[in-house]
């Protein structure tokens, strides 16, 4: 890493030039989790709006790239499969050909050393490299911003990465956003029509007005996966309180049996979501979202949907940003120890405030 730092081009410490040249090109590096990429969309937008072209390129992975589909602030999406050495090699060659003016390390939750980013920056040979905490040795970034205070929300820390581009964080919107096509939205609306039909009395001439509740069972890690039985107990309370509320249960393909089990127990529609964009469409068309700590909570933030999120207490900096709703911050060793009565109380509060 020290050798890479010495071989990186440009001054050791500098400022970004004014983005007035036609070939002023920016790459944002953000290649980890789906939720991280959703949160990064506000940074991408605000940097892009500071540039004449109103677009930036983004380095993503095959898993996170769907987050960027349809985003008007994104130019090219460079794909990196972190499990493939050949993908690293191909990406490095593409970076060398692309001749970026600025490369931004959007991964503020990782130190600048002992990661792939310095190697990618070396391959890209960009004269300006923006990152948090780059004043530490070995100096990888030559445009350094303050490190993220991990007691603040992740997006609060990300705001500093836009400052070198002349962005005043206090004067712009930092809400994440996702963009869906009319076809994707229409598909989701059809799912909700079916969900409503399950709870509409037979022969009824009109639909019963009620908010739509989307429940996501899946979590990114087993330790964040709440048990099916506790989902059922919690949602049965909802069904008893609002018999006509349309509910959709979704989850990863590997959890289809659980999705069907929970849906059957609470008179909800089970919907498989092998496609991430389908999951986003269901969030967009829902009125309320109930999910463990996953990318779905950040999708709810992007669509400004009131949500109930089961969140490990120490992960509160990764909570949905600026989103109405309830957070159950659990501090048990495993999420399965979280009692359903506590979650049911929070969901009842969500329904009282936003469900009518």
N, C-alpha and C positions, 0 to 999 in steps of 0.2 A: 504493500500500500504506500509506503514511503517512496518507493521507486516510481510508482504510478503518479504520485503527487508531483514529483520533480519533472516528469515528462509531459504533464498536461500543459497545453498551450496557454498563452495569454499571461497577463500579470498575476502575481500571487494574490493581490487584493485590488479590486477595482469597482467601478460602477457601470451599470448598463448604459449603453448609448441610446439616444432618442430613437425610437422605432420609425424612422422616416424613409429608410431605404427599401426598395422594392423587394430585395432578397433578404430582408430581415425575417428570419424564420425561427420559430420557437417549438421545442419539444418538451412536453410534460411527461415525466417518467412516473408511472403509477401502476405497478404490475403485480399487486398482491390480491387481497380479498375483494369480493363483489361489493360488500358494504363500503369498503374504503374507496372504491372507484365511484360509487354513488355520491359519497361525501365530496369527492374531488371535483364533481361537476361544477360546483360553485366557483372553485378556484380556476378551473378551465375557462369558464364563462368570463370571469372578471379579468383574467389576463388577456383573453382574446379581444375583449371590448376595448382594451388599451392599445391594440395594434391596428394599423391601417387595414389589413386584410380581414380583421374580425374573426380569425380562425387560428387555432394552434393544432399541431400534431400531437398524438398521444401514444406512448408505448404501453401496451396492455398485454394481457394473456388471452388465450382462447376462451377462458372462463369469464373474464371480466369485459371483454370486447362488446358483448351484447348490450351492456349498459350504455354504450356510446352511440348505438344505432339511431339515426335520425337527428342527432344533436347538431344544430346549425353552427355551433362554435368549434366543431372538430373538423380538421381537414383530413389528413391521412391517419389511419390507425396502424401502427407498426405492431406486429404480433411476436411475442416471445413466449415460447413454451419452456418453462423453467426446468422441466424434467428432461430436456433434450439438449445434449451438447451441440448437435448440428444446428439446432435452432439458435443457440447463442452465437455460433459462428456466422450464420446467415444474417442475424440481426446486426452484428458488429460490422459486417461488410456493408449492409444497407445504410447504417449510420454514417460510415465513412463517406459513402457516395452522396449522402443527403446534405452535408455541409450546413448544419444548423448554426445559427448565430448564438442562440441561447439554449441551454439544456437545464431544465428545472427538476430537481429531485423532490417529488411530492410526498415522499415517504418519511414524514417528520417523526414517526414513532420508531425509526431505526437509526442507529448511529451511522455516520458516513463511512466508517471503515468496516472491513470484513464483510462487505456485501458485494453484490454484482454491479451496483451502480457505478463505482469508480472505473471499473473495466469498460462499461458501456460508454462512459463519458470520455475515456481515453480513445476508444474506437471512433467516437463521433468527432473528436478534435474541435469541439465548439470552443471559441475563445472566451465565452462567458458561461459560467456554471453557477446556478443559484441553488442554495440549500440552507438548512437550518443548522446552526452550530458549527459552521465551517471554519471558524477561527481557530479550532483545535487542530493539533498536528496528528497525523499528516494532513496538510491543507488540501482538501479535494475541491472545495468550492472557492471561487474567487469573488463571488458576490454573496456574502454571508448575511443571514437574517437571524434574529434571536431564536434560541431553542424553545421548543414547546414546553410550557409549564403544564405538566401532566395532571394538575388539578383542574385545569380549564378544559372546556370541550375541545375535541380534536379539530373542529373547524375553526375555532378561535385561534389555535396555533397555526393552522394553514393560511390564515389571512396574511401573515407576514411575508409569505412567498410572493404575494402580488405587489407588495410595496415597492420593490426595485423597478417595477414597470410604471410607476407613477400613480398607482391606485391608492386612494384613501379608503382604508377598510370601513370607516364609519359612514361613508357616503354611498355605498353600493349594497346590493342585496346578496346575502350569502346562503339563501335557501338552495339546497340541491334540487336538480330537476331531471326528469326523464321524458323522453319523447316517443309516443306511440303512434302507429299508423291507424287510419280509420278501420282497416281490416282487423287489426288486433283488438281494437276497442269493440267492434261489432261482435267478435267471437266471445268476448267476456260478457257482453250484454245478454247474449243468448244463454250463457251459463246461469246468469242471475234470473232470467225468465224461468228456466227450469227449476231453480231453487225456490222461487216464489210459488210455482205450481204445486210443489210438495206441501205447502202449508196454506194454500188457498182452498176454502171449502168447495167441495164438488158442486158443480152447477152454479157457482157464483158468477154473476154477470160482471162484476168489477173486481179489480185487484184491491186487496186490503193494503192501505198505505202503511209502510213500515220501513225503517232503515235497514240497510244490508250489512250483515256482519260476516267478515272474512276471517277464518281461523287457519293459521298455518301451524302444522304440527312439528315440522322438521327443524332441526338446528344443525349448525355447522360441526358440532362436536357432540359425542354421546353425553358428556357431562352437562350439556346445556339442554338436553332433551327431556321435557316434562312427560311423565307417564300418561298413557292413554286413559287410564281410569280416572285420573284427576282432571283431564280435559273433559271427560264425559260428565263427571259430577258437577263441574263448574257450568258447563253448557246446558245441562238439564235445568238448572236454576233459571237460565235465560229463557229456555223454551217455556217453562211454567209461567214466567213473568210476561213474556211477549209471544204468545202462541203463533202469531202470523209473521214473525220476523224471518226473512229469508237468510239462511246461513249456508255458506260454502266451506267445506273442509278441504284443504289442499296439503300436499306434502311431496317429498321427493319420490321418484318411482320406486325406490327400494322400500319405501314405507307405505305402499299402496294398501296392504292388508290393514294397517292401523288407520289409514284414512277412511276406508270403508267401514271399519268397526265403529269408529267415533261417529261418523256421519249417520249410520244406521241407528245408533243409540239416541240421537238428538234430533232426528228428522231433518237432516241437512243433506245437501248435495255433495257427494264426493267428486272431486275434479283432479285428475292427474295433471301434473305440471312438469313434464320432462323438459320443456322449453322455458328458459328463464323469462323470456318476453311474455309468455302466457301468464306467468305469475305476476309480472308487473301489470299486465292488463287487468287482472282481477283486483289488484290493489287500487288501480286508478278508478275502477267503476264501483268499488265498495264505498260504504259510508263510514264504517268502523273496521278497525283491524286489531286482531288479537294474535300475538306471536311471541315466541321466545326471542332471545337476543340473536338476530340474524340479519341478513341483507334485506329481508322483508320489512324490518322496522325502518330501515333507511329509505326504502321505496315509499313507505307511508309518509315519511318526512318530505320526500320529493314531490309527492302529490298532495301534501298538506292534509292528510287524513288523520283524524283523531284515532289514537291507538292505545292499546294496553300492551306493554312490553315487559317480559320477565327478564330481568337484567342482573347479572352478577354485580354485587355492590361495587367492587373495584373497577368495573367497566363503565361506570357512569359517564366518563368523558366520551364514550362512544354511543351515548343515548341518541335517539332521533333528535335532530337539531330543530329547535324552534317549532316544535310540533305539539298541538294540544293533546291531552290525554293523561294516562296514568302509567307510572313505572313502578313495578314491584321489584325493589332492589333486594335480592336474596343474598344471605350471607352464610347459608348452610354449606357443608362440605360438598354436597351433591344436590342438584336441583330437585331430585325426586323427594328430598326431605321438605321441600316447600309445601306447606299445607294448602289444599285447594280452597279452604274457607277464606284464607287471606286473599287469594286471587279472585275468588267469587265476589268478595266485598269490593275490590278495586274495579272489577268489570261492572258490577252494579252501579258504582259511582259514574263510570264512563257512560253507561246507558242512560242514567238520570240526566247527565249534563248534555249529551250529544245524541241520544237515541230517539228523541221525540220529533 
